[in-house]
């Protein structure tokens, strides 16, 4: 009987991306700060940050992932998402992917970015 190794975020190898850098960039929905609407935004994980913008060339805004609190969400309509609250920030970012598999890959990549940062703490990648 083969055993399954669990990753740092509790997923098994079966659900874990084969490559550490498999989800480094792509399109996600981000809830807007003032209107609460969902907008499609380009994201890229780089240097412990989630960089985002309207498209690949305009991605200039950043969410610091080091020490951030990441929480999984399930919407009333069954959609999956997550919130990210950067360390020492009152602002919370709400994101979602098109499907459950893509959402899990995104959250895994966020956790791996936190863990690979030279500045991560023992509390890095606490997904609730």
C-alpha positions in Angstrom: 0.0 0.0 0.0 1.5 3.3 -1.1 1.5 6.2 1.3 0.6 9.7 0.3 2.8 12.5 1.5 1.0 15.6 2.8 2.3 19.0 1.7 2.7 22.0 4.0 -0.9 23.1 3.4 -2.4 19.6 4.1 -3.1 18.6 0.5 -1.8 15.2 -0.7 0.4 14.7 -3.7 -2.6 13.8 -5.8 -4.1 17.3 -5.4 -0.8 19.1 -5.2 0.6 20.7 -8.4 3.4 18.7 -9.9 5.7 21.6 -10.3 6.3 24.1 -7.5 5.8 27.0 -10.0 2.8 25.6 -11.8 0.5 28.4 -10.9 2.5 31.6 -11.1 0.2 33.8 -13.1 -3.3 33.9 -14.6 -6.7 35.4 -14.5 -8.7 35.6 -11.2 -11.8 37.4 -10.2 -11.2 40.2 -7.6 -14.1 41.8 -5.6 -13.9 45.5 -6.0 -13.3 47.6 -2.9 -16.2 50.0 -3.1 -18.9 48.5 -5.4 -18.4 44.8 -4.3 -18.6 43.7 -8.0 -16.4 41.0 -9.4 -13.8 42.0 -12.0 -11.5 39.8 -14.0 -7.9 40.7 -13.1 -4.5 39.5 -14.2 -2.4 38.1 -11.3 1.2 37.1 -11.0 3.1 35.7 -8.0 6.6 37.1 -7.7 9.0 37.8 -4.9 6.5 37.1 -2.1 3.9 39.3 -3.6 0.7 38.9 -5.6 1.0 41.5 -8.4 -2.1 42.4 -10.3 -3.7 44.7 -12.9 -6.1 44.9 -15.8 -3.7 42.8 -18.0 -0.2 41.4 -18.1 1.4 44.7 -19.0 -0.5 46.9 -16.5 0.1 44.6 -13.4 1.6 47.1 -11.1 -0.5 46.8 -7.8 0.8 44.4 -5.2 -0.5 42.4 -2.2 2.3 41.4 0.2 1.9 37.7 0.9 4.6 37.5 3.6 2.8 36.9 6.9 -0.6 37.4 5.2 -3.7 35.6 6.5 -5.3 33.4 3.8 -8.9 32.2 4.4 -10.9 29.9 2.1 -14.5 31.0 1.3 -17.6 29.3 -0.1 -20.1 31.7 -1.6 -23.9 31.3 -1.4 -23.9 30.2 -5.0 -21.4 27.4 -4.3 -18.4 29.3 -5.7 -15.0 28.9 -4.0 -12.8 31.8 -3.2 -10.3 33.1 -0.7 -9.5 36.3 1.2 -6.0 37.6 1.8 -5.3 40.0 4.6 -1.7 41.3 4.5 0.2 41.4 7.7 -0.3 44.8 9.5 -3.1 45.8 7.1 -6.8 46.4 7.7 -7.6 45.8 4.0 -8.8 42.3 2.9 -8.7 41.2 -0.7 -11.4 38.8 -1.9 -10.4 36.6 -4.9 -11.9 33.6 -6.7 -11.0 31.4 -9.6 -13.2 29.9 -12.3 -13.2 26.4 -10.7 -12.3 24.4 -7.6 -9.1 22.9 -9.1 -7.8 26.3 -10.3 -8.7 27.8 -6.9 -6.8 25.1 -5.0 -3.8 25.6 -7.3 -3.9 29.3 -6.7 -4.0 29.0 -2.9 -1.2 26.4 -3.0 0.9 28.8 -5.1 0.2 31.6 -2.6 1.3 29.4 0.3 4.4 28.3 -1.5 5.3 31.9 -2.2 4.9 32.6 1.5 7.1 29.7 2.5 9.8 30.4 -0.1 10.2 34.0 1.0 13.3 34.7 3.0 11.1 36.8 5.3 8.5 34.1 6.2 7.7 33.3 9.7 6.7 30.1 11.5 3.1 31.2 10.9 3.5 31.4 7.1 0.8 29.8 5.1 -1.9 29.4 7.6 -5.0 28.7 5.5 -8.3 28.8 7.4 
